[in-house]
């Protein structure tokens, strides 16, 4: 991770120097000097603002090549891809998935309510069918049973 950070700083400074943006190189070193001055790997880099052609200087030539820069961007891309794969998706990105789940649950709920209504209708019909019918004075069979018991 530290190497990636150092390489990111270096590609920024080298790109600025190669594109003639010496004010950006100077600004970088002014802001970063307190952090970088005690690091040996940056010792030679403080001369960069005074070098006219960094690609001809042996200290900076490697960092000016397209091959090194392409390798850096590839490494950075791989690192960021790995980091983002490990992170959970933000809730906002899960909106479509949550919307589909909600629609499916609503459809399932409606289907279950229909089944419940159908079961209730069938149950009511079954109860009506099983209900004994009494005449106005009562059932004759029931009266006969009570008559036999009373004797």
C-alpha positions as protocol buffer text, in pm:
chain_id: "A"
residue {
  index: 1
  type: UNK
  ca { x: 0 y: 0 z: 0 }
}
residue {
  index: 2
  type: UNK
  ca { x: 284 y: 235 z: 85 }
}
residue {
  index: 3
  type: UNK
  ca { x: 452 y: 160 z: -249 }
}
residue {
  index: 4
  type: UNK
  ca { x: 130 y: 242 z: -429 }
}
residue {
  index: 5
  type: UNK
  ca { x: 105 y: 576 z: -250 }
}
residue {
  index: 6
  type: UNK
  ca { x: 467 y: 662 z: -334 }
}
residue {
  index: 7
  type: UNK
  ca { x: 413 y: 564 z: -696 }
}
residue {
  index: 8
  type: UNK
  ca { x: 97 y: 776 z: -716 }
}
residue {
  index: 9
  type: UNK
  ca { x: 288 y: 1081 z: -591 }
}
residue {
  index: 10
  type: UNK
  ca { x: 570 y: 1008 z: -833 }
}
residue {
  index: 11
  type: UNK
  ca { x: 348 y: 973 z: -1136 }
}
residue {
  index: 12
  type: UNK
  ca { x: 179 y: 1302 z: -1049 }
}
residue {
  index: 13
  type: UNK
  ca { x: 510 y: 1487 z: -1017 }
}
residue {
  index: 14
  type: UNK
  ca { x: 664 y: 1327 z: -1327 }
}
residue {
  index: 15
  type: UNK
  ca { x: 356 y: 1397 z: -1539 }
}
residue {
  index: 16
  type: UNK
  ca { x: 354 y: 1759 z: -1428 }
}
residue {
  index: 17
  type: UNK
  ca { x: 728 y: 1795 z: -1500 }
}
residue {
  index: 18
  type: UNK
  ca { x: 703 y: 1628 z: -1843 }
}
residue {
  index: 19
  type: UNK
  ca { x: 412 y: 1852 z: -1939 }
}
residue {
  index: 20
  type: UNK
  ca { x: 600 y: 2170 z: -1842 }
}
residue {
  index: 21
  type: UNK
  ca { x: 387 y: 2238 z: -1532 }
}
residue {
  index: 22
  type: UNK
  ca { x: 680 y: 2332 z: -1308 }
}
residue {
  index: 23
  type: UNK
  ca { x: 451 y: 2538 z: -1083 }
}
residue {
  index: 24
  type: UNK
  ca { x: 260 y: 2215 z: -998 }
}
residue {
  index: 25
  type: UNK
  ca { x: 586 y: 2034 z: -923 }
}
residue {
  index: 26
  type: UNK
  ca { x: 698 y: 2319 z: -698 }
}
residue {
  index: 27
  type: UNK
  ca { x: 356 y: 2335 z: -529 }
}
residue {
  index: 28
  type: UNK
  ca { x: 368 y: 1958 z: -468 }
}
residue {
  index: 29
  type: UNK
  ca { x: 705 y: 1975 z: -296 }
}
residue {
  index: 30
  type: UNK
  ca { x: 606 y: 2281 z: -93 }
}
residue {
  index: 31
  type: UNK
  ca { x: 300 y: 2100 z: 44 }
}
residue {
  index: 32
  type: UNK
  ca { x: 457 y: 1758 z: 85 }
}
residue {
  index: 33
  type: UNK
  ca { x: 807 y: 1850 z: 210 }
}
residue {
  index: 34
  type: UNK
  ca { x: 723 y: 1802 z: 580 }
}
residue {
  index: 35
  type: UNK
  ca { x: 600 y: 1450 z: 508 }
}
residue {
  index: 36
  type: UNK
  ca { x: 862 y: 1348 z: 250 }
}
residue {
  index: 37
  type: UNK
  ca { x: 1188 y: 1510 z: 366 }
}
residue {
  index: 38
  type: UNK
  ca { x: 1275 y: 1232 z: 610 }
}
residue {
  index: 39
  type: UNK
  ca { x: 1213 y: 952 z: 362 }
}
residue {
  index: 40
  type: UNK
  ca { x: 1525 y: 831 z: 181 }
}
residue {
  index: 41
  type: UNK
  ca { x: 1329 y: 726 z: -127 }
}
residue {
  index: 42
  type: UNK
  ca { x: 1241 y: 1094 z: -191 }
}
residue {
  index: 43
  type: UNK
  ca { x: 1590 y: 1241 z: -133 }
}
residue {
  index: 44
  type: UNK
  ca { x: 1679 y: 1269 z: -505 }
}
residue {
  index: 45
  type: UNK
  ca { x: 1329 y: 1379 z: -603 }
}
residue {
  index: 46
  type: UNK
  ca { x: 1365 y: 1724 z: -449 }
}
residue {
  index: 47
  type: UNK
  ca { x: 1590 y: 1811 z: -745 }
}
residue {
  index: 48
  type: UNK
  ca { x: 1309 y: 1747 z: -995 }
}
residue {
  index: 49
  type: UNK
  ca { x: 1190 y: 2110 z: -1015 }
}
residue {
  index: 50
  type: UNK
  ca { x: 1539 y: 2207 z: -1133 }
}
residue {
  index: 51
  type: UNK
  ca { x: 1578 y: 1934 z: -1398 }
}
residue {
  index: 52
  type: UNK
  ca { x: 1491 y: 2051 z: -1750 }
}
residue {
  index: 53
  type: UNK
  ca { x: 1434 y: 1707 z: -1907 }
}
residue {
  index: 54
  type: UNK
  ca { x: 1348 y: 1442 z: -1647 }
}
residue {
  index: 55
  type: UNK
  ca { x: 1339 y: 1167 z: -1909 }
}
residue {
  index: 56
  type: UNK
  ca { x: 1715 y: 1217 z: -1968 }
}
residue {
  index: 57
  type: UNK
  ca { x: 1804 y: 1210 z: -1598 }
}
residue {
  index: 58
  type: UNK
  ca { x: 1898 y: 859 z: -1473 }
}
residue {
  index: 59
  type: UNK
  ca { x: 1704 y: 910 z: -1146 }
}
residue {
  index: 60
  type: UNK
  ca { x: 1376 y: 992 z: -1321 }
}
residue {
  index: 61
  type: UNK
  ca { x: 1412 y: 815 z: -1660 }
}
residue {
  index: 62
  type: UNK
  ca { x: 1243 y: 494 z: -1543 }
}
residue {
  index: 63
  type: UNK
  ca { x: 938 y: 685 z: -1420 }
}
residue {
  index: 64
  type: UNK
  ca { x: 907 y: 871 z: -1750 }
}
residue {
  index: 65
  type: UNK
  ca { x: 864 y: 553 z: -1955 }
}
residue {
  index: 66
  type: UNK
  ca { x: 523 y: 450 z: -2081 }
}
residue {
  index: 67
  type: UNK
  ca { x: 589 y: 97 z: -1955 }
}
residue {
  index: 68
  type: UNK
  ca { x: 635 y: 208 z: -1592 }
}
residue {
  index: 69
  type: UNK
  ca { x: 334 y: 438 z: -1608 }
}
residue {
  index: 70
  type: UNK
  ca { x: 113 y: 167 z: -1762 }
}
residue {
  index: 71
  type: UNK
  ca { x: 224 y: -79 z: -1494 }
}
residue {
  index: 72
  type: UNK
  ca { x: 142 y: 174 z: -1225 }
}
residue {
  index: 73
  type: UNK
  ca { x: -209 y: 239 z: -1361 }
}
residue {
  index: 74
  type: UNK
  ca { x: -270 y: -135 z: -1391 }
}
residue {
  index: 75
  type: UNK
  ca { x: -157 y: -193 z: -1031 }
}
residue {
  index: 76
  type: UNK
  ca { x: -373 y: 92 z: -905 }
}
residue {
  index: 77
  type: UNK
  ca { x: -671 y: -40 z: -1100 }
}
residue {
  index: 78
  type: UNK
  ca { x: -623 y: -391 z: -958 }
}
residue {
  index: 79
  type: UNK
  ca { x: -588 y: -257 z: -606 }
}
residue {
  index: 80
  type: UNK
  ca { x: -903 y: -46 z: -629 }
}
residue {
  index: 81
  type: UNK
  ca { x: -1097 y: -332 z: -787 }
}
residue {
  index: 82
  type: UNK
  ca { x: -1000 y: -558 z: -498 }
}
residue {
  index: 83
  type: UNK
  ca { x: -1101 y: -298 z: -243 }
}
residue {
  index: 84
  type: UNK
  ca { x: -1437 y: -228 z: -405 }
}
residue {
  index: 85
  type: UNK
  ca { x: -1518 y: -599 z: -437 }
}
residue {
  index: 86
  type: UNK
  ca { x: -1474 y: -642 z: -63 }
}
residue {
  index: 87
  type: UNK
  ca { x: -1700 y: -351 z: 27 }
}
residue {
  index: 88
  type: UNK
  ca { x: -2074 y: -402 z: 63 }
}
residue {
  index: 89
  type: UNK
  ca { x: -2289 y: -237 z: -200 }
}
residue {
  index: 90
  type: UNK
  ca { x: -2429 y: 99 z: -102 }
}
residue {
  index: 91
  type: UNK
  ca { x: -2800 y: 85 z: -16 }
}
residue {
  index: 92
  type: UNK
  ca { x: -2882 y: 316 z: -306 }
}
residue {
  index: 93
  type: UNK
  ca { x: -2740 y: 66 z: -556 }
}
residue {
  index: 94
  type: UNK
  ca { x: -2958 y: -207 z: -406 }
}
residue {
  index: 95
  type: UNK
  ca { x: -3276 y: -14 z: -489 }
}
residue {
  index: 96
  type: UNK
  ca { x: -3369 y: -226 z: -793 }
}
residue {
  index: 97
  type: UNK
  ca { x: -3314 y: -550 z: -605 }
}
residue {
  index: 98
  type: UNK
  ca { x: -3523 y: -427 z: -312 }
}
residue {
  index: 99
  type: UNK
  ca { x: -3795 y: -309 z: -554 }
}
residue {
  index: 100
  type: UNK
  ca { x: -3809 y: -655 z: -716 }
}
residue {
  index: 101
  type: UNK
  ca { x: -3832 y: -822 z: -375 }
}
residue {
  index: 102
  type: UNK
  ca { x: -4115 y: -589 z: -276 }
}
residue {
  index: 103
  type: UNK
  ca { x: -4307 y: -664 z: -598 }
}
residue {
  index: 104
  type: UNK
  ca { x: -4261 y: -1039 z: -548 }
}
residue {
  index: 105
  type: UNK
  ca { x: -4377 y: -1018 z: -186 }
}
residue {
  index: 106
  type: UNK
  ca { x: -4682 y: -814 z: -288 }
}
residue {
  index: 107
  type: UNK
  ca { x: -4774 y: -1068 z: -556 }
}
residue {
  index: 108
  type: UNK
  ca { x: -4728 y: -1357 z: -310 }
}
residue {
  index: 109
  type: UNK
  ca { x: -4937 y: -1173 z: -50 }
}
residue {
  index: 110
  type: UNK
  ca { x: -5221 y: -1119 z: -300 }
}
residue {
  index: 111
  type: UNK
  ca { x: -5208 y: -1487 z: -402 }
}
residue {
  index: 112
  type: UNK
  ca { x: -5226 y: -1601 z: -38 }
}
residue {
  index: 113
  type: UNK
  ca { x: -5517 y: -1366 z: 31 }
}
residue {
  index: 114
  type: UNK
  ca { x: -5703 y: -1516 z: -267 }
}
residue {
  index: 115
  type: UNK
  ca { x: -5638 y: -1866 z: -134 }
}
residue {
  index: 116
  type: UNK
  ca { x: -5764 y: -1759 z: 209 }
}
residue {
  index: 117
  type: UNK
  ca { x: -6084 y: -1617 z: 58 }
}
residue {
  index: 118
  type: UNK
  ca { x: -6141 y: -1937 z: -142 }
}
residue {
  index: 119
  type: UNK
  ca { x: -6085 y: -2152 z: 169 }
}
residue {
  index: 120
  type: UNK
  ca { x: -6327 y: -1937 z: 368 }
}
residue {
  index: 121
  type: UNK
  ca { x: -6595 y: -1969 z: 99 }
}
residue {
  index: 122
  type: UNK
  ca { x: -6543 y: -2346 z: 83 }
}
residue {
  index: 123
  type: UNK
  ca { x: -6554 y: -2374 z: 463 }
}
residue {
  index: 124
  type: UNK
  ca { x: -6875 y: -2169 z: 484 }
}
residue {
  index: 125
  type: UNK
  ca { x: -7035 y: -2383 z: 214 }
}
residue {
  index: 126
  type: UNK
  ca { x: -6930 y: -2700 z: 396 }
}
residue {
  index: 127
  type: UNK
  ca { x: -7077 y: -2573 z: 726 }
}
residue {
  index: 128
  type: UNK
  ca { x: -7406 y: -2483 z: 553 }
}
residue {
  index: 129
  type: UNK
  ca { x: -7419 y: -2831 z: 404 }
}
residue {
  index: 130
  type: UNK
  ca { x: -7358 y: -3005 z: 741 }
}
residue {
  index: 131
  type: UNK
  ca { x: -7603 y: -2795 z: 942 }
}
residue {
  index: 132
  type: UNK
  ca { x: -7898 y: -3005 z: 1059 }
}
residue {
  index: 133
  type: UNK
  ca { x: -8237 y: -2876 z: 955 }
}
residue {
  index: 134
  type: UNK
  ca { x: -8502 y: -2837 z: 1223 }
}
residue {
  index: 135
  type: UNK
  ca { x: -8868 y: -2787 z: 1167 }
}
residue {
  index: 136
  type: UNK
  ca { x: -9051 y: -2528 z: 1369 }
}
residue {
  index: 137
  type: UNK
  ca { x: -9116 y: -2766 z: 1664 }
}
residue {
  index: 138
  type: UNK
  ca { x: -8778 y: -2938 z: 1647 }
}
residue {
  index: 139
  type: UNK
  ca { x: -8651 y: -3255 z: 1493 }
}
residue {
  index: 140
  type: UNK
  ca { x: -8863 y: -3565 z: 1535 }
}
residue {
  index: 141
  type: UNK
  ca { x: -8555 y: -3788 z: 1571 }
}
residue {
  index: 142
  type: UNK
  ca { x: -8417 y: -3567 z: 1844 }
}
residue {
  index: 143
  type: UNK
  ca { x: -8749 y: -3571 z: 2024 }
}
residue {
  index: 144
  type: UNK
  ca { x: -8766 y: -3950 z: 2000 }
}
residue {
  index: 145
  type: UNK
  ca { x: -8422 y: -3979 z: 2160 }
}
residue {
  index: 146
  type: UNK
  ca { x: -8521 y: -3754 z: 2447 }
}
residue {
  index: 147
  type: UNK
  ca { x: -8843 y: -3945 z: 2487 }
}
residue {
  index: 148
  type: UNK
  ca { x: -8654 y: -4274 z: 2519 }
}
residue {
  index: 149
  type: UNK
  ca { x: -8418 y: -4129 z: 2780 }
}
residue {
  index: 150
  type: UNK
  ca { x: -8700 y: -3979 z: 2981 }
}
residue {
  index: 151
  type: UNK
  ca { x: -8875 y: -4311 z: 3018 }
}
